[in-house]
Amino acid sequence: MDTSEQEAFFVRKSGPFDNLALLKLWTESTPRAIYPTRKIGTLNEG
């Protein structure tokens, strides 16, 4: 994989994750894992 975008498309195509789950993993879970003490925003409906 050359980019994280390509990896996300590959995981979406071959894995059990839907678009929302991938978006949350990419934008919320990964930053929380890298920076556990920082306040990270979340994606909420609306």
PDBQT receptor file of N, H, CA, C and O in Angstrom, charges set to zero:
ATOM      1  N   MET A   1       0.846  -1.188   0.000  1.00  0.00    +0.000 N 
ATOM      2  CA  MET A   1       0.000   0.000   0.000  1.00  0.00    +0.000 C 
ATOM      3  C   MET A   1       0.887   1.246   0.000  1.00  0.00    +0.000 C 
ATOM      4  O   MET A   1       1.874   1.322   0.732  1.00  0.00    +0.000 OA
ATOM      5  N   ASP A   2       0.527   2.194  -0.811  1.00  0.00    +0.000 N 
ATOM      6  H   ASP A   2      -0.275   2.132  -1.406  1.00  0.00    +0.000 HD
ATOM      7  CA  ASP A   2       1.314   3.419  -0.892  1.00  0.00    +0.000 C 
ATOM      8  C   ASP A   2       0.798   4.508   0.032  1.00  0.00    +0.000 C 
ATOM      9  O   ASP A   2       1.582   5.310   0.539  1.00  0.00    +0.000 OA
ATOM     10  N   THR A   3      -0.508   4.547   0.259  1.00  0.00    +0.000 N 
ATOM     11  H   THR A   3      -1.144   3.895  -0.153  1.00  0.00    +0.000 HD
ATOM     12  CA  THR A   3      -1.078   5.596   1.105  1.00  0.00    +0.000 C 
ATOM     13  C   THR A   3      -2.119   4.994   2.042  1.00  0.00    +0.000 C 
ATOM     14  O   THR A   3      -2.594   3.878   1.832  1.00  0.00    +0.000 OA
ATOM     15  N   SER A   4      -2.462   5.747   3.072  1.00  0.00    +0.000 N 
ATOM     16  H   SER A   4      -2.077   6.654   3.243  1.00  0.00    +0.000 HD
ATOM     17  CA  SER A   4      -3.504   5.283   3.982  1.00  0.00    +0.000 C 
ATOM     18  C   SER A   4      -4.860   5.248   3.282  1.00  0.00    +0.000 C 
ATOM     19  O   SER A   4      -5.726   4.449   3.638  1.00  0.00    +0.000 OA
ATOM     20  N   GLU A   5      -5.043   6.115   2.285  1.00  0.00    +0.000 N 
ATOM     21  H   GLU A   5      -4.339   6.764   1.995  1.00  0.00    +0.000 HD
ATOM     22  CA  GLU A   5      -6.295   6.095   1.525  1.00  0.00    +0.000 C 
ATOM     23  C   GLU A   5      -6.449   4.775   0.768  1.00  0.00    +0.000 C 
ATOM     24  O   GLU A   5      -7.525   4.176   0.768  1.00  0.00    +0.000 OA
ATOM     25  N   GLN A   6      -5.382   4.331   0.131  1.00  0.00    +0.000 N 
ATOM     26  H   GLN A   6      -4.508   4.817   0.132  1.00  0.00    +0.000 HD
ATOM     27  CA  GLN A   6      -5.425   3.052  -0.575  1.00  0.00    +0.000 C 
ATOM     28  C   GLN A   6      -5.688   1.904   0.391  1.00  0.00    +0.000 C 
ATOM     29  O   GLN A   6      -6.423   0.969   0.073  1.00  0.00    +0.000 OA
ATOM     30  N   GLU A   7      -5.092   1.982   1.550  1.00  0.00    +0.000 N 
ATOM     31  H   GLU A   7      -4.495   2.742   1.808  1.00  0.00    +0.000 HD
ATOM     32  CA  GLU A   7      -5.307   0.942   2.553  1.00  0.00    +0.000 C 
ATOM     33  C   GLU A   7      -6.760   0.926   3.001  1.00  0.00    +0.000 C 
ATOM     34  O   GLU A   7      -7.345  -0.148   3.147  1.00  0.00    +0.000 OA
ATOM     35  N   ALA A   8      -7.354   2.094   3.222  1.00  0.00    +0.000 N 
ATOM     36  H   ALA A   8      -6.878   2.965   3.103  1.00  0.00    +0.000 HD
ATOM     37  CA  ALA A   8      -8.758   2.174   3.622  1.00  0.00    +0.000 C 
ATOM     38  C   ALA A   8      -9.666   1.576   2.549  1.00  0.00    +0.000 C 
ATOM     39  O   ALA A   8     -10.600   0.843   2.873  1.00  0.00    +0.000 OA
ATOM     40  N   PHE A   9      -9.407   1.878   1.282  1.00  0.00    +0.000 N 
ATOM     41  H   PHE A   9      -8.649   2.473   1.018  1.00  0.00    +0.000 HD
ATOM     42  CA  PHE A   9     -10.207   1.304   0.203  1.00  0.00    +0.000 C 
ATOM     43  C   PHE A   9     -10.062  -0.218   0.155  1.00  0.00    +0.000 C 
ATOM     44  O   PHE A   9     -11.039  -0.931  -0.073  1.00  0.00    +0.000 OA
ATOM     45  N   PHE A  10      -8.852  -0.707   0.369  1.00  0.00    +0.000 N 
ATOM     46  H   PHE A  10      -8.058  -0.128   0.554  1.00  0.00    +0.000 HD
ATOM     47  CA  PHE A  10      -8.620  -2.145   0.378  1.00  0.00    +0.000 C 
ATOM     48  C   PHE A  10      -9.372  -2.815   1.525  1.00  0.00    +0.000 C 
ATOM     49  O   PHE A  10     -10.017  -3.845   1.331  1.00  0.00    +0.000 OA
ATOM     50  N   VAL A  11      -9.287  -2.229   2.721  1.00  0.00    +0.000 N 
ATOM     51  H   VAL A  11      -8.762  -1.392   2.879  1.00  0.00    +0.000 HD
ATOM     52  CA  VAL A  11      -9.974  -2.801   3.883  1.00  0.00    +0.000 C 
ATOM     53  C   VAL A  11     -11.485  -2.774   3.663  1.00  0.00    +0.000 C 
ATOM     54  O   VAL A  11     -12.179  -3.733   4.001  1.00  0.00    +0.000 OA
ATOM     55  N   ARG A  12     -11.990  -1.690   3.103  1.00  0.00    +0.000 N 
ATOM     56  H   ARG A  12     -11.425  -0.911   2.829  1.00  0.00    +0.000 HD
ATOM     57  CA  ARG A  12     -13.431  -1.588   2.840  1.00  0.00    +0.000 C 
ATOM     58  C   ARG A  12     -13.878  -2.652   1.852  1.00  0.00    +0.000 C 
ATOM     59  O   ARG A  12     -14.943  -3.249   2.014  1.00  0.00    +0.000 OA
ATOM     60  N   LYS A  13     -13.076  -2.887   0.842  1.00  0.00    +0.000 N 
ATOM     61  H   LYS A  13     -12.211  -2.402   0.711  1.00  0.00    +0.000 HD
ATOM     62  CA  LYS A  13     -13.423  -3.855  -0.193  1.00  0.00    +0.000 C 
ATOM     63  C   LYS A  13     -13.365  -5.293   0.319  1.00  0.00    +0.000 C 
ATOM     64  O   LYS A  13     -14.190  -6.123  -0.064  1.00  0.00    +0.000 OA
ATOM     65  N   SER A  14     -12.401  -5.588   1.177  1.00  0.00    +0.000 N 
ATOM     66  H   SER A  14     -11.731  -4.914   1.489  1.00  0.00    +0.000 HD
ATOM     67  CA  SER A  14     -12.175  -6.969   1.584  1.00  0.00    +0.000 C 
ATOM     68  C   SER A  14     -12.574  -7.286   3.020  1.00  0.00    +0.000 C 
ATOM     69  O   SER A  14     -12.540  -8.449   3.423  1.00  0.00    +0.000 OA
ATOM     70  N   GLY A  15     -12.946  -6.283   3.793  1.00  0.00    +0.000 N 
ATOM     71  H   GLY A  15     -12.973  -5.339   3.466  1.00  0.00    +0.000 HD
ATOM     72  CA  GLY A  15     -13.205  -6.521   5.205  1.00  0.00    +0.000 C 
ATOM     73  C   GLY A  15     -14.645  -6.320   5.621  1.00  0.00    +0.000 C 
ATOM     74  O   GLY A  15     -15.503  -6.005   4.796  1.00  0.00    +0.000 OA
ATOM     75  N   PRO A  16     -14.906  -6.501   6.898  1.00  0.00    +0.000 N 
ATOM     76  CA  PRO A  16     -16.267  -6.422   7.422  1.00  0.00    +0.000 C 
ATOM     77  C   PRO A  16     -16.719  -5.012   7.810  1.00  0.00    +0.000 C 
ATOM     78  O   PRO A  16     -17.777  -4.855   8.421  1.00  0.00    +0.000 OA
ATOM     79  N   PHE A  17     -15.942  -3.995   7.469  1.00  0.00    +0.000 N 
ATOM     80  H   PHE A  17     -15.083  -4.122   6.973  1.00  0.00    +0.000 HD
ATOM     81  CA  PHE A  17     -16.255  -2.638   7.914  1.00  0.00    +0.000 C 
ATOM     82  C   PHE A  17     -17.079  -1.890   6.875  1.00  0.00    +0.000 C 
ATOM     83  O   PHE A  17     -16.830  -1.991   5.673  1.00  0.00    +0.000 OA
ATOM     84  N   ASP A  18     -18.071  -1.131   7.361  1.00  0.00    +0.000 N 
ATOM     85  H   ASP A  18     -18.273  -1.049   8.337  1.00  0.00    +0.000 HD
ATOM     86  CA  ASP A  18     -18.803  -0.260   6.457  1.00  0.00    +0.000 C 
ATOM     87  C   ASP A  18     -18.101   1.100   6.418  1.00  0.00    +0.000 C 
ATOM     88  O   ASP A  18     -17.111   1.311   7.119  1.00  0.00    +0.000 OA
ATOM     89  N   ASN A  19     -18.609   2.008   5.608  1.00  0.00    +0.000 N 
ATOM     90  H   ASN A  19     -19.413   1.837   5.038  1.00  0.00    +0.000 HD
ATOM     91  CA  ASN A  19     -17.949   3.308   5.431  1.00  0.00    +0.000 C 
ATOM     92  C   ASN A  19     -17.855   4.096   6.734  1.00  0.00    +0.000 C 
ATOM     93  O   ASN A  19     -16.820   4.702   7.010  1.00  0.00    +0.000 OA
ATOM     94  N   LEU A  20     -18.915   4.098   7.537  1.00  0.00    +0.000 N 
ATOM     95  H   LEU A  20     -19.756   3.605   7.313  1.00  0.00    +0.000 HD
ATOM     96  CA  LEU A  20     -18.898   4.846   8.795  1.00  0.00    +0.000 C 
ATOM     97  C   LEU A  20     -17.868   4.275   9.769  1.00  0.00    +0.000 C 
ATOM     98  O   LEU A  20     -17.144   5.029  10.418  1.00  0.00    +0.000 OA
ATOM     99  N   ALA A  21     -17.803   2.965   9.873  1.00  0.00    +0.000 N 
ATOM    100  H   ALA A  21     -18.392   2.353   9.346  1.00  0.00    +0.000 HD
ATOM    101  CA  ALA A  21     -16.826   2.339  10.772  1.00  0.00    +0.000 C 
ATOM    102  C   ALA A  21     -15.403   2.672  10.347  1.00  0.00    +0.000 C 
ATOM    103  O   ALA A  21     -14.554   2.968  11.189  1.00  0.00    +0.000 OA
ATOM    104  N   LEU A  22     -15.141   2.626   9.045  1.00  0.00    +0.000 N 
ATOM    105  H   LEU A  22     -15.830   2.387   8.362  1.00  0.00    +0.000 HD
ATOM    106  CA  LEU A  22     -13.803   2.973   8.560  1.00  0.00    +0.000 C 
ATOM    107  C   LEU A  22     -13.467   4.431   8.822  1.00  0.00    +0.000 C 
ATOM    108  O   LEU A  22     -12.347   4.755   9.217  1.00  0.00    +0.000 OA
ATOM    109  N   LEU A  23     -14.434   5.304   8.605  1.00  0.00    +0.000 N 
ATOM    110  H   LEU A  23     -15.343   5.041   8.284  1.00  0.00    +0.000 HD
ATOM    111  CA  LEU A  23     -14.204   6.730   8.845  1.00  0.00    +0.000 C 
ATOM    112  C   LEU A  23     -13.873   6.982  10.303  1.00  0.00    +0.000 C 
ATOM    113  O   LEU A  23     -12.967   7.758  10.608  1.00  0.00    +0.000 OA
ATOM    114  N   LYS A  24     -14.597   6.338  11.207  1.00  0.00    +0.000 N 
ATOM    115  H   LYS A  24     -15.333   5.708  10.960  1.00  0.00    +0.000 HD
ATOM    116  CA  LYS A  24     -14.325   6.510  12.640  1.00  0.00    +0.000 C 
ATOM    117  C   LYS A  24     -12.967   5.929  13.024  1.00  0.00    +0.000 C 
ATOM    118  O   LYS A  24     -12.241   6.519  13.824  1.00  0.00    +0.000 OA
ATOM    119  N   LEU A  25     -12.622   4.776  12.458  1.00  0.00    +0.000 N 
ATOM    120  H   LEU A  25     -13.212   4.296  11.808  1.00  0.00    +0.000 HD
ATOM    121  CA  LEU A  25     -11.300   4.203  12.731  1.00  0.00    +0.000 C 
ATOM    122  C   LEU A  25     -10.198   5.136  12.261  1.00  0.00    +0.000 C 
ATOM    123  O   LEU A  25      -9.209   5.350  12.962  1.00  0.00    +0.000 OA
ATOM    124  N   TRP A  26     -10.375   5.686  11.076  1.00  0.00    +0.000 N 
ATOM    125  H   TRP A  26     -11.178   5.512  10.507  1.00  0.00    +0.000 HD
ATOM    126  CA  TRP A  26      -9.357   6.529  10.454  1.00  0.00    +0.000 C 
ATOM    127  C   TRP A  26      -9.226   7.880  11.147  1.00  0.00    +0.000 C 
ATOM    128  O   TRP A  26      -8.117   8.396  11.289  1.00  0.00    +0.000 OA
ATOM    129  N   THR A  27     -10.344   8.456  11.580  1.00  0.00    +0.000 N 
ATOM    130  H   THR A  27     -11.244   8.036  11.465  1.00  0.00    +0.000 HD
ATOM    131  CA  THR A  27     -10.302   9.824  12.102  1.00  0.00    +0.000 C 
ATOM    132  C   THR A  27     -10.386   9.935  13.621  1.00  0.00    +0.000 C 
ATOM    133  O   THR A  27     -10.023  10.971  14.177  1.00  0.00    +0.000 OA
ATOM    134  N   GLU A  28     -10.855   8.896  14.302  1.00  0.00    +0.000 N 
ATOM    135  H   GLU A  28     -11.150   8.055  13.850  1.00  0.00    +0.000 HD
ATOM    136  CA  GLU A  28     -11.004   8.973  15.763  1.00  0.00    +0.000 C 
ATOM    137  C   GLU A  28     -10.119   7.972  16.499  1.00  0.00    +0.000 C 
ATOM    138  O   GLU A  28      -9.333   8.360  17.363  1.00  0.00    +0.000 OA
ATOM    139  N   SER A  29     -10.237   6.723  16.174  1.00  0.00    +0.000 N 
ATOM    140  H   SER A  29     -10.876   6.407  15.473  1.00  0.00    +0.000 HD
ATOM    141  CA  SER A  29      -9.528   5.675  16.922  1.00  0.00    +0.000 C 
ATOM    142  C   SER A  29      -8.022   5.744  16.750  1.00  0.00    +0.000 C 
ATOM    143  O   SER A  29      -7.279   5.637  17.725  1.00  0.00    +0.000 OA
ATOM    144  N   THR A  30      -7.568   5.920  15.520  1.00  0.00    +0.000 N 
ATOM    145  H   THR A  30      -8.172   6.007  14.728  1.00  0.00    +0.000 HD
ATOM    146  CA  THR A  30      -6.124   5.972  15.286  1.00  0.00    +0.000 C 
ATOM    147  C   THR A  30      -5.479   7.160  15.991  1.00  0.00    +0.000 C 
ATOM    148  O   THR A  30      -4.471   6.974  16.673  1.00  0.00    +0.000 OA
ATOM    149  N   PRO A  31      -6.022   8.387  15.855  1.00  0.00    +0.000 N 
ATOM    150  CA  PRO A  31      -5.415   9.506  16.592  1.00  0.00    +0.000 C 
ATOM    151  C   PRO A  31      -5.435   9.293  18.109  1.00  0.00    +0.000 C 
ATOM    152  O   PRO A  31      -4.494   9.684  18.800  1.00  0.00    +0.000 OA
ATOM    153  N   ARG A  32      -6.514   8.667  18.639  1.00  0.00    +0.000 N 
ATOM    154  H   ARG A  32      -7.279   8.349  18.078  1.00  0.00    +0.000 HD
ATOM    155  CA  ARG A  32      -6.563   8.392  20.082  1.00  0.00    +0.000 C 
ATOM    156  C   ARG A  32      -5.481   7.421  20.494  1.00  0.00    +0.000 C 
ATOM    157  O   ARG A  32      -4.898   7.554  21.570  1.00  0.00    +0.000 OA
ATOM    158  N   ALA A  33      -5.208   6.444  19.645  1.00  0.00    +0.000 N 
ATOM    159  H   ALA A  33      -5.682   6.336  18.771  1.00  0.00    +0.000 HD
ATOM    160  CA  ALA A  33      -4.159   5.465  19.965  1.00  0.00    +0.000 C 
ATOM    161  C   ALA A  33      -2.776   6.107  19.925  1.00  0.00    +0.000 C 
ATOM    162  O   ALA A  33      -1.905   5.758  20.722  1.00  0.00    +0.000 OA
ATOM    163  N   ILE A  34      -2.574   7.039  19.005  1.00  0.00    +0.000 N 
ATOM    164  H   ILE A  34      -3.281   7.322  18.358  1.00  0.00    +0.000 HD
ATOM    165  CA  ILE A  34      -1.275   7.693  18.872  1.00  0.00    +0.000 C 
ATOM    166  C   ILE A  34      -1.079   8.745  19.965  1.00  0.00    +0.000 C 
ATOM    167  O   ILE A  34       0.013   8.872  20.518  1.00  0.00    +0.000 OA
ATOM    168  N   TYR A  35      -2.130   9.494  20.273  1.00  0.00    +0.000 N 
ATOM    169  H   TYR A  35      -3.017   9.392  19.823  1.00  0.00    +0.000 HD
ATOM    170  CA  TYR A  35      -2.066  10.581  21.259  1.00  0.00    +0.000 C 
ATOM    171  C   TYR A  35      -3.115  10.349  22.350  1.00  0.00    +0.000 C 
ATOM    172  O   TYR A  35      -4.142  11.028  22.356  1.00  0.00    +0.000 OA
ATOM    173  N   PRO A  36      -2.886   9.415  23.264  1.00  0.00    +0.000 N 
ATOM    174  CA  PRO A  36      -3.913   9.046  24.248  1.00  0.00    +0.000 C 
ATOM    175  C   PRO A  36      -4.287  10.154  25.236  1.00  0.00    +0.000 C 
ATOM    176  O   PRO A  36      -5.371  10.112  25.817  1.00  0.00    +0.000 OA
ATOM    177  N   THR A  37      -3.420  11.133  25.436  1.00  0.00    +0.000 N 
ATOM    178  H   THR A  37      -2.539  11.168  24.963  1.00  0.00    +0.000 HD
ATOM    179  CA  THR A  37      -3.728  12.165  26.426  1.00  0.00    +0.000 C 
ATOM    180  C   THR A  37      -4.386  13.408  25.812  1.00  0.00    +0.000 C 
ATOM    181  O   THR A  37      -4.827  14.296  26.542  1.00  0.00    +0.000 OA
ATOM    182  N   ARG A  38      -4.453  13.477  24.499  1.00  0.00    +0.000 N 
ATOM    183  H   ARG A  38      -4.094  12.756  23.906  1.00  0.00    +0.000 HD
ATOM    184  CA  ARG A  38      -5.057  14.640  23.846  1.00  0.00    +0.000 C 
ATOM    185  C   ARG A  38      -6.563  14.464  23.704  1.00  0.00    +0.000 C 
ATOM    186  O   ARG A  38      -7.068  13.346  23.598  1.00  0.00    +0.000 OA
ATOM    187  N   LYS A  39      -7.263  15.581  23.704  1.00  0.00    +0.000 N 
ATOM    188  H   LYS A  39      -6.853  16.489  23.790  1.00  0.00    +0.000 HD
ATOM    189  CA  LYS A  39      -8.705  15.541  23.472  1.00  0.00    +0.000 C 
ATOM    190  C   LYS A  39      -8.946  15.485  21.965  1.00  0.00    +0.000 C 
ATOM    191  O   LYS A  39      -8.511  16.365  21.222  1.00  0.00    +0.000 OA
ATOM    192  N   ILE A  40      -9.637  14.447  21.530  1.00  0.00    +0.000 N 
ATOM    193  H   ILE A  40      -9.990  13.732  22.134  1.00  0.00    +0.000 HD
ATOM    194  CA  ILE A  40      -9.914  14.237  20.109  1.00  0.00    +0.000 C 
ATOM    195  C   ILE A  40     -11.412  14.385  19.904  1.00  0.00    +0.000 C 
ATOM    196  O   ILE A  40     -12.199  13.836  20.675  1.00  0.00    +0.000 OA
ATOM    197  N   GLY A  41     -11.814  15.115  18.882  1.00  0.00    +0.000 N 
ATOM    198  H   GLY A  41     -11.175  15.562  18.256  1.00  0.00    +0.000 HD
ATOM    199  CA  GLY A  41     -13.229  15.282  18.574  1.00  0.00    +0.000 C 
ATOM    200  C   GLY A  41     -13.839  13.997  18.031  1.00  0.00    +0.000 C 
ATOM    201  O   GLY A  41     -13.127  13.065  17.657  1.00  0.00    +0.000 OA
ATOM    202  N   THR A  42     -15.156  13.963  17.995  1.00  0.00    +0.000 N 
ATOM    203  H   THR A  42     -15.734  14.720  18.299  1.00  0.00    +0.000 HD
ATOM    204  CA  THR A  42     -15.857  12.801  17.472  1.00  0.00    +0.000 C 
ATOM    205  C   THR A  42     -16.803  13.242  16.366  1.00  0.00    +0.000 C 
ATOM    206  O   THR A  42     -17.131  14.422  16.241  1.00  0.00    +0.000 OA
ATOM    207  N   LEU A  43     -17.231  12.283  15.573  1.00  0.00    +0.000 N 
ATOM    208  H   LEU A  43     -16.965  11.324  15.674  1.00  0.00    +0.000 HD
ATOM    209  CA  LEU A  43     -18.214  12.544  14.533  1.00  0.00    +0.000 C 
ATOM    210  C   LEU A  43     -19.588  12.199  15.089  1.00  0.00    +0.000 C 
ATOM    211  O   LEU A  43     -19.853  11.052  15.452  1.00  0.00    +0.000 OA
ATOM    212  N   ASN A  44     -20.442  13.183  15.152  1.00  0.00    +0.000 N 
ATOM    213  H   ASN A  44     -20.227  14.114  14.857  1.00  0.00    +0.000 HD
ATOM    214  CA  ASN A  44     -21.790  12.962  15.671  1.00  0.00    +0.000 C 
ATOM    215  C   ASN A  44     -22.816  13.234  14.592  1.00  0.00    +0.000 C 
ATOM    216  O   ASN A  44     -22.581  14.033  13.686  1.00  0.00    +0.000 OA
ATOM    217  N   GLU A  45     -23.944  12.574  14.690  1.00  0.00    +0.000 N 
ATOM    218  H   GLU A  45     -24.135  11.925  15.426  1.00  0.00    +0.000 HD
ATOM    219  CA  GLU A  45     -25.003  12.775  13.722  1.00  0.00    +0.000 C 
ATOM    220  C   GLU A  45     -25.486  14.213  13.764  1.00  0.00    +0.000 C 
ATOM    221  O   GLU A  45     -25.578  14.814  14.834  1.00  0.00    +0.000 OA
ATOM    222  N   GLY A  46     -25.790  14.757  12.608  1.00  0.00    +0.000 N 
ATOM    223  H   GLY A  46     -25.715  14.268  11.738  1.00  0.00    +0.000 HD
ATOM    224  CA  GLY A  46     -26.327  16.121  12.551  1.00  0.00    +0.000 C 
ATOM    225  C   GLY A  46     -25.263  17.103  12.280  1.00  0.00    +0.000 C 
ATOM    226  O   GLY A  46     -25.535  18.301  12.198  1.00  0.00    +0.000 OA
TER     227      GLY A  46
